[in-house]
Amino acid sequence: MKATLGDARNQIDTSVLGIQACSPAFVQLLNEATQRLLMGPERWWDVNHKMVITASNGCITWPRQIAAIESIAVCRTPITIRNEWFEFLESGYGIRCEKPCENQMFDRGTAVTFRAIRNGYQIKLYSSVTEDDTKTVGFLGYDCNGKWVRTETSPGVFIDGEWLNVPLNNANPVTGTVQWAVDGITAVIKPELNGLLNVYDYLASSGDSRKIATYEWDETRPVYRKSLVGNIPDNQDTQITVMYKQEYKPVANDNDFLLIANIPALSEMMAAVKLYRQNAMQLAVGHEGKALQLLDREVSHYVGQGTVEPVRIDYHNFGVGGLPTLY
């Protein structure tokens, strides 16, 4: 069952935590407890989800809610997932190009835009709703001459990046002056807004432009996982289905849904976090163990006893005679 921050405020006994449910300390403790529980190898209930997308190019930047791809199928056929070290194996395939023909997915780290800005292009911003145009957005990275971008805010005072005012609305876009290197934006610092912030690259001499990012209202340090997926023909729509692990996202408002909805487990983990902060390690480990036990029971409750666990066999080994790997 789904649960919200408001549900947690009403159901968690805060007397043992020494804080009030209406306080910012409660939200901070709840968010840290949730993050600690998510950042583990376990597959808790309702933190893994399925997503279907259509791609026409093998280089994919995934949406913000994806922390890790657990399984992937291209045109309904499962393929092998490789980590960032696979291409460096001395007896392996080597570094793959942008059009790999293998039925494999290669990790490509992270990106801050879903499409690379083109060489020599500037940034152009559009707001989806009316915004406070005194707020600013910072874009950090390298210009087309390979120099780290710095902005002079006052005589002799410099800060990293190019800082642009948030557009007042969609009819009043804001255009930067820096000519960026191809894929030269390495980080974005953004305030919370009322709506979406759409980012385009823009070439003043021709007016050519295309969208490279869309940031949601509450994104302040956007970053996304990136992958190279093989066997996707250029300019041909290909269906990709993935099972992914949910990325951590803090809650702030009473109607925000909790990523982990097991209230008793969260209560135990919040107590553990507080004890960790007090360096009461033995007591903290005890509460954390109770939280993990409650989450295990929740998985058993929803999965049941009727499922048959498959044995995964990977026959796509290189240079070992097709010896299967059992998981």
C-alpha positions in Angstrom: 0.0 0.0 0.0 1.2 3.5 -0.8 2.1 5.8 2.1 2.8 9.5 2.3 4.9 11.7 4.5 1.6 12.7 6.2 0.9 9.0 7.0 4.4 8.7 8.6 3.8 11.8 10.7 0.6 10.3 12.0 1.7 6.7 12.6 5.3 6.9 13.8 5.7 7.2 17.6 8.0 10.2 17.9 8.4 10.0 21.6 11.2 7.5 21.3 12.9 9.7 18.7 12.8 12.8 20.9 11.4 15.0 18.1 8.0 16.3 17.0 6.3 14.9 13.9 5.7 18.4 12.6 9.4 19.4 12.9 11.9 19.6 10.0 14.1 17.2 12.1 11.5 14.5 11.6 11.6 14.9 7.8 15.4 14.9 7.8 15.5 11.7 9.9 12.9 10.0 7.7 14.7 10.9 4.5 18.1 9.7 5.8 16.5 6.4 7.0 14.9 5.9 3.5 18.1 6.6 1.7 20.1 4.2 3.9 17.5 1.4 3.3 17.5 2.0 -0.5 21.3 2.0 -0.9 21.7 -1.8 -0.4 21.7 -4.9 -2.6 18.3 -6.0 -1.3 15.2 -5.8 -3.5 12.6 -4.4 -1.2 8.9 -4.4 -2.1 7.9 -1.7 -4.7 11.3 -0.2 -5.2 11.9 -2.0 -8.5 9.7 -1.1 -11.5 9.2 -1.8 -15.2 9.6 0.9 -17.9 9.0 0.7 -21.6 10.6 3.3 -23.9 11.2 3.7 -27.6 14.7 4.5 -28.8 16.2 5.3 -32.2 19.8 5.5 -31.0 21.9 3.2 -28.8 23.1 6.0 -26.5 20.4 6.4 -23.9 20.1 8.9 -20.9 17.7 7.4 -18.5 15.0 9.4 -16.5 15.8 10.8 -13.1 13.9 8.0 -11.2 16.3 5.3 -12.4 19.1 4.5 -10.1 20.2 1.2 -11.8 19.0 -1.0 -14.6 18.5 -4.5 -13.2 17.4 -6.2 -16.4 16.8 -5.0 -20.0 15.1 -6.4 -23.1 15.5 -5.0 -26.6 12.6 -5.9 -28.9 11.4 -8.2 -26.1 14.7 -10.2 -26.1 16.7 -9.9 -22.8 20.4 -8.8 -23.3 23.4 -8.8 -21.1 24.3 -5.8 -18.8 28.0 -4.8 -18.5 29.5 -2.5 -16.0 31.9 0.4 -16.6 35.0 -1.9 -16.3 34.0 -4.6 -18.8 35.4 -2.8 -21.9 38.8 -2.6 -20.2 39.3 -6.4 -19.9 42.6 -7.3 -21.7 41.0 -10.4 -23.3 37.6 -8.7 -23.9 35.8 -6.8 -26.6 37.6 -3.5 -26.0 36.0 -0.1 -26.1 32.7 -0.2 -28.0 31.7 2.4 -30.5 28.5 4.3 -30.5 26.8 1.6 -32.7 27.7 -1.7 -31.0 26.3 -4.8 -32.7 26.3 -7.0 -29.6 23.2 -7.8 -27.6 24.7 -6.1 -24.6 24.3 -2.8 -22.6 27.4 -0.9 -21.5 27.5 1.6 -18.6 28.3 5.1 -19.7 28.4 6.8 -16.3 26.2 9.9 -15.8 25.0 12.9 -17.7 23.3 16.2 -16.7 21.4 16.6 -20.0 19.6 13.9 -22.0 21.3 15.1 -25.2 24.8 16.5 -25.7 25.1 20.2 -26.4 26.7 20.7 -29.9 30.1 22.3 -30.3 30.0 26.1 -30.5 26.4 26.3 -29.4 25.0 28.5 -26.7 22.3 27.7 -24.0 18.7 28.9 -24.4 16.2 28.6 -21.5 12.4 28.4 -21.6 10.0 28.3 -18.6 6.8 26.3 -18.8 5.0 28.6 -16.3 5.5 32.1 -14.8 8.7 32.1 -12.7 10.7 34.5 -10.5 13.2 35.8 -13.1 15.6 37.0 -10.3 16.5 33.3 -9.7 19.6 32.0 -11.5 20.7 28.7 -13.0 24.4 27.8 -13.2 25.9 25.6 -16.0 29.4 24.3 -15.3 31.8 22.9 -17.9 34.1 23.6 -20.8 33.7 26.0 -23.7 34.5 25.2 -27.4 38.2 26.2 -26.8 38.6 23.6 -24.0 38.6 26.2 -21.3 36.8 25.9 -18.0 34.0 28.4 -18.0 34.2 31.2 -15.4 31.9 34.2 -14.9 33.0 37.6 -13.5 30.3 38.6 -11.1 32.0 41.9 -10.1 35.4 43.5 -10.9 38.0 40.9 -10.1 35.6 38.4 -8.6 35.0 35.1 -10.6 32.8 32.1 -10.0 32.6 28.8 -11.9 30.2 28.4 -14.8 27.8 30.5 -16.7 24.9 31.8 -14.7 21.6 32.7 -16.4 18.4 34.2 -15.0 15.4 31.9 -15.0 13.0 33.1 -17.8 9.9 34.9 -16.7 7.7 32.7 -18.9 7.8 30.7 -22.1 7.4 33.9 -24.2 10.6 35.4 -22.8 13.5 32.9 -23.3 17.0 33.6 -21.9 20.0 33.0 -24.0 23.6 32.6 -22.8 26.8 33.9 -24.4 29.2 31.0 -23.8 29.9 28.8 -26.9 30.2 25.4 -25.3 32.3 22.4 -26.3 30.4 19.3 -27.6 28.9 17.6 -24.5 30.8 20.3 -22.5 28.2 20.8 -19.7 29.4 18.8 -16.7 27.1 20.0 -13.9 24.0 22.1 -13.4 23.0 24.1 -10.2 19.3 25.0 -10.2 16.8 26.4 -7.7 13.4 25.0 -7.1 10.9 26.5 -9.5 7.1 26.5 -10.2 7.3 24.3 -13.3 9.5 22.8 -15.9 12.7 24.4 -17.2 13.4 23.5 -20.8 17.0 23.8 -22.0 18.0 24.1 -25.7 21.2 24.5 -27.5 21.2 27.5 -29.9 23.4 28.7 -32.7 22.9 32.5 -33.1 24.3 32.6 -36.7 21.7 30.2 -38.1 19.0 30.1 -35.4 19.4 26.3 -35.3 18.2 24.9 -32.0 17.2 21.6 -30.3 16.1 20.5 -26.8 18.9 19.0 -24.7 17.3 18.8 -21.2 14.0 19.3 -19.3 14.3 19.8 -15.5 11.4 19.2 -13.2 10.5 21.9 -10.6 12.2 20.3 -7.7 15.5 19.2 -9.4 18.4 21.2 -8.0 21.4 19.1 -8.9 20.2 17.1 -11.9 22.2 14.0 -12.9 21.1 10.9 -14.9 22.4 7.4 -15.6 23.6 6.8 -19.1 24.0 3.6 -21.1 25.1 2.4 -24.6 22.7 -0.3 -25.8 23.7 -2.6 -28.7 21.8 -3.7 -31.7 19.6 -0.5 -32.1 19.6 0.7 -35.7 19.9 4.4 -36.2 16.6 6.3 -37.0 14.5 3.2 -36.5 12.2 3.0 -33.5 13.2 0.2 -31.2 11.2 -0.9 -28.1 13.3 -1.2 -24.9 11.9 -2.7 -21.7 13.8 -2.4 -18.4 13.4 -3.4 -14.8 15.0 -0.7 -12.7 15.8 0.2 -9.1 14.2 3.4 -7.9 16.5 6.3 -7.3 16.3 8.0 -3.9 14.2 11.2 -3.8 13.6 13.1 -0.5 10.0 13.9 0.6 9.1 17.4 1.8 5.3 17.8 1.7 2.7 15.8 3.4 1.3 14.4 0.1 4.7 13.2 -1.1 4.7 9.4 -1.5 7.3 7.5 0.4 9.7 5.3 -1.6 9.6 2.8 1.2 6.0 2.6 2.5 6.7 0.1 5.3 6.0 2.5 8.3 7.2 0.1 11.0 10.5 -0.5 9.2 11.0 3.2 8.7 10.3 3.8 12.4 13.0 1.3 13.4 15.5 2.8 10.8 14.9 6.3 12.0 15.7 5.2 15.6 18.8 3.5 14.2 19.9 6.7 12.4 19.5 8.7 15.5 21.6 6.2 17.5 24.3 6.1 14.8 24.6 9.9 15.1 25.1 9.5 18.9 27.7 6.8 18.3 25.6 4.2 20.1 26.6 1.6 17.5 25.4 -1.6 19.1 21.9 -0.2 19.8 21.8 1.3 16.3 22.6 -2.0 14.6 19.8 -3.7 16.6 17.2 -1.2 15.3 18.5 -1.5 11.8 18.3 -5.3 11.9 14.7 -5.0 13.0 14.0 -2.7 10.0 15.6 -5.1 7.6 13.6 -8.0 9.1 10.4 -6.1 8.7 11.2 -5.3 5.0 12.0 -9.0 4.4 8.7 -10.0 5.8 6.9 -7.4 3.6 8.6 -8.9 0.5 7.5 -12.4 1.6 4.0 -11.1 2.2 3.5 -9.7 -1.3 5.6 -12.2 -3.3 4.1 -15.3 -1.6 5.3 -18.9 -1.7 4.0 -19.8 -5.2 6.7 -18.1 -7.3 9.5 -20.2 -8.9 12.9 -18.5 -8.7 14.7 -18.9 -12.1 18.4 -19.8 -12.4 20.1 -17.3 -14.6 22.7 -18.6 -17.1 24.9 -16.3 -19.2 26.4 -17.9 -22.3 27.9 -14.7 -23.7 31.4 -15.2 -22.2 34.4 -14.1 -24.3 37.4 -16.4 -24.7 36.4 -19.2 -22.2 34.8 -21.7 -24.6 31.2 -20.8 -23.8 31.4 -21.9 -20.2 28.1 -20.8 -18.5 28.0 -18.6 -15.5 25.5 -19.5 -12.9 23.9 -16.8 -10.6 
